[in-house]
Amino acid sequence: MSAIYVLWLRELKRYVRSRVQIIVSLGQPLLYLLVLGFGLGPVFQRAGNGSYLQFVAPGVIGMTVLFSSIFSGLGLLWDRQFGFLKETLVAPVPRIQIMIGRTLGGATVAVIQGTIVALICLLAGFRPANWATAPLVLLFMVLIAIVFAALGVAIGSSLQDMQGFQLIMNFLVMPIYFLSGALVPLTGLPKILSWITSADPLAYGIDGMRSVLLIGMTHFGAATDLAVLVVVGAILLVVGAYRFSKIQI
Amino acid sequence: MIRVQNLVKTFGTFTAVNDVSFDVDEGEIFAFLGPNGAGKTTTIKMLITLLTPTSGSIELDGLNPQVKQNEARRRFGIVFQDPSLDGDSSAWENMEIHGVLYHVPHKLRRQRMEDLLKLFELWDRRNDAVKKFSGGMKRRLEIARGFLHTPRILFLDEPTLGLDPQSRNQLWSHVKKVNETEKVTVFLTTHYMDEAERVAHRVGVIDHGKLVAQGTPKAIKEQTGTETLEEAFLALTGSTIRDESAGSADQMRQFAKMWGGNKR
């Protein structure tokens, strides 16, 4: 247990210390929130869908959690590059504990980032339908964070060096984000596209947050969202742990 | 303590370690010598559970490290050839993480961390991030960390690379001390033949993945009819310079390897 704790603490300390990185990583969600939120607002309203800022805020929160958690999982590649990974891999601790410590650390950081963006959304004028749903929003953030931190570890274990990073970014992370319904409603999509979006775990996370923050605005239904995230999270944790246990250097 | 039989490791068509067998007794200091790219580090990686051998068998204290990974890992400590520190953490935190991972009890851990950081003259900089350290300081920290828990077997993979004579001296006298007082078995590799001659009870010479000689430094010198271990080493391995650098073909291979799973 103490091994999980030190590795979790390490991720947290790294996050708190890299102040520049905190600001940089908040920049992108802010850009989406402000530029799209205010820029597309009038069009969205004219189409009869209500306030775009209200609609996009959960999407931007979900995006923050996605990016932050998947990058922390891929942080494995940095540790491989700089050698620290070896140190943890030869330690007399089951690798599953090392993997869990890293994943939980990354997920915790992602939830903190998501919370900061949620507060910024409030400043920008976002208002939830009911403040009492805050714990449920947090729950969805935690689930999204675990799903993608585990995915990051699974991918990070299979890649050998940093060159793969751009590939993952362009062909996995960005599609997950754009197909999740973070920026556009999922209703009324062409059939093939709607199949693809329903295979995107982030879609359920964002839909879940929307369904509790803006009561009634949901595509899959909150119970389905929750169930899908829990199942996918569990599967990815197992896959990540397995891939991690097979790393050779 | 260490028993290696007919060990082979191939990467694709390249054979890094080719049918190597040796034994290291308990309490012995064994130096594993060889030119660049001879297979020293690959052998160590197989011994410390980071690589799976292609064929052959390994026993550490009677345990097969492939089957009983955690029990085997509990028995050894390692100072790696290349860096393995967490640059974003401080020297103190690096030691702390190591101590926790190796189950060193809290009170003993703090005491030993202080002693070792002082011994390797890093105490004043203990709260600085490791990425700000010079090469020599990082090296000293890696070594200090390697001594934090008391393993039964200590692997030192070119530990003195980039160290000044003072630190080198400090290191070898500490190695000798733990070897004598705590009966720690030491398995080391180095390019400095004088060091091997000074500390090692027995040496093994590996070249092109094959073990070409093993025995006491004295026996090896007699076998080759030379005065020093350095001359004996050159007599055994020849004087051509080995090339480890990556050519374009290697880089292509590396790119392919990126998606090729866990081959290395």
Interface residues (C-beta under 8 A of the other chain):
Chain A: S2 A3 Y5 V6 L7 R10 K13 R14 R17 S18 D79 F82 G83 F84 K86 E87 T88 L89 V90 A91 P92 V93 P94 S157 S158 L159 Q160 D161 Q163 G164 K246 I247 Q248 I249
Chain B: K45 I48 T49 L50 L51 T52 N70 E71 R73 R74 F76 I78 F80 D82 P83 S84 L85 D86 G87 D88 S89 E93 E96 I97 H98 V100 L101 Y102 H103 A129 Q254 F255 K257 M258 W259 G260 G261 N262 K263 R264
